[in-house]
Amino acid sequence: EREACRRQYQEYTFSKRFGMPEPLAAVLAWCASWYISALMRSMAAIPVYRGTVKIGQTFRQTIAALQAGESVLIFPDVDYTDSSDGIGAIYDGFLLIDRFWRRITQDPLDFVPLRLDTAARRIPAGEAVRFDRSADRKSETVRVKEALRAAINQA
């Protein structure tokens, strides 16, 4: 959504993150929002409505994409501005996809960790991680999250 994009770039990216004066941030955000929102639509990006009731739309669109046989790429890192080699804390809300997936099929859902290897100029995939559906949901969420984080940080 172009307006949501403009607000994000004006109120955070350009003003707080890059320290631009508000008038300049407003002009740049207006310009960038046209391009960025069109780019996201062309990639069939699924918007994440974190912290709102609209998050259900995110999960419905994700499940629909998975049912259509598409892969869904998720960037779960909490601090995307961190420039260290590895990934730090990651959100675990995306793991609820498994719960929604389970409502429509008993087929397991694979979470495949990907990492960017800039030296080799490739994106290696780690071993798929699955929920053990017979285990406690909370402990499984922690296990899957940490297994994915560890695999992404693997050198």
N, C-alpha and C positions, 0 to 999 in steps of 0.2 A: 504494500500500500504506500503510494508516494507520500502522502501526508505524514504517516508514521515514520517513514524513512527521513523526511525533512526534519521532523522534531528531534529524532535521535542524533542526527548529525549536527543540528544547531545547538541543542541543549546539552550534549555530552561530547561527541567526537571532536568537533572543531573548537568549542568554547572551553570545556574542562580539560580534555585530554591534550589538545594542542595549544591551549591558552590564547586563542584568538579573541580579539575584541568582539562583542556581541553583534554589532552591525555587519562586520566582515563575515562572521560565522553564519549569520542569517542569509546573506547573499550566496555564499558558497554552498550552504546546505540546500538552498532552493535549487541551485543549478545541479548539484550532485544527485539530488533526490530523483530527478527525471531519469538520469542514466542508471543509477543503482537499482531503482525499482523495476525498470525495463529489463535490466540484466538478470535480476532475480526471477522475474516472470519467465524469461527465455530459458532459464535453467530448471524451471518447474520446482523452484525452491519452496519448501513447506515452511510457512511462518511459525515461529514459536511464540505463543502468547503466555510467557512465563508470568505467574502470579495473578492471572485473571481467569474468569470462568470460561473465556474463549480457548483455554488450553485444550479443551475437548476437541476443538476443530483440528488442532495440531495432531492429536492422536488419531482422529478419524482419517485425516488425509494420509498419515503415515501408514496406517493399516491398509488403506485402499491401494497405496503404491506397492506395498509388499504383496498384497493379494494379486496385483497385476504382474508380479514377477520382477518388479523393479528393485534395485538396491537403493538404500537410503543412507546417505552420508551424514553423520552427526558429529558436531564439534562440541564435546562436553566440557572443555576446560573452563574453569571458573575465571581465571585471570588470563585472558587472551593477549594481554599486553606484555606478559612475562617473556623475557628474551633468553631465558636459560635453555639449555639443551633439551631437558626433559619436560614432561607435563607435570604440573603440581596437582592441586586439588581438582577434582572433576565433579560435576553435578551428577546426581544419580536419578533424577526425575525421568530421564529418557528411558530408563530401564523398565518403567511402567508399560512400555510398548509390549513387553512380554505378557503382561496381565491381559491387555486388550487382545493380543494375538491368540491367547489361550481360549478366549471366549468364542472364537470362530473355528479353531482347529486344534487338534492335539499334536500336530506336527511341531517339532521343536523350532525355536527361533534362534538363529546363530547371530551372535554379536562378534564381529570380526575386527580386531584392533589393527589399525593402519598407522604407520608412522612415516614421516618424511625423512629420507636419508639424503640430505643435500649433497654430501660428498660424492655419493655414488649416483646421484640424480635419478632416484627411484623411490617408489612407495611400497615398501615390503608389507605384506600382510602376515599377521601372527595367527596362531591357532584360534579357531572359533571358540567362544565361550558360551555355554548354555546354562540356563537355570536348571537346577535339580528340583523338579516339581514336587518331590516327596519331602523336601527339606523345609525348614522354617523360612518363610518369605523374607523376613527382615535380615536374618543372617545370610541368606542367599544373595540378597541385594548387595550387602557389604562384600561378600566373596566375589561376585561377578564384577562389581565396580573396581575392586582392587586388582583382580586378575587382568582386567582390561588396561588399567593404569600401568601396571608393571610391564605388560607386553608392549605398550606404546613407548615406555621408557627404556626398553631393552636396546642396548647398543649393538 
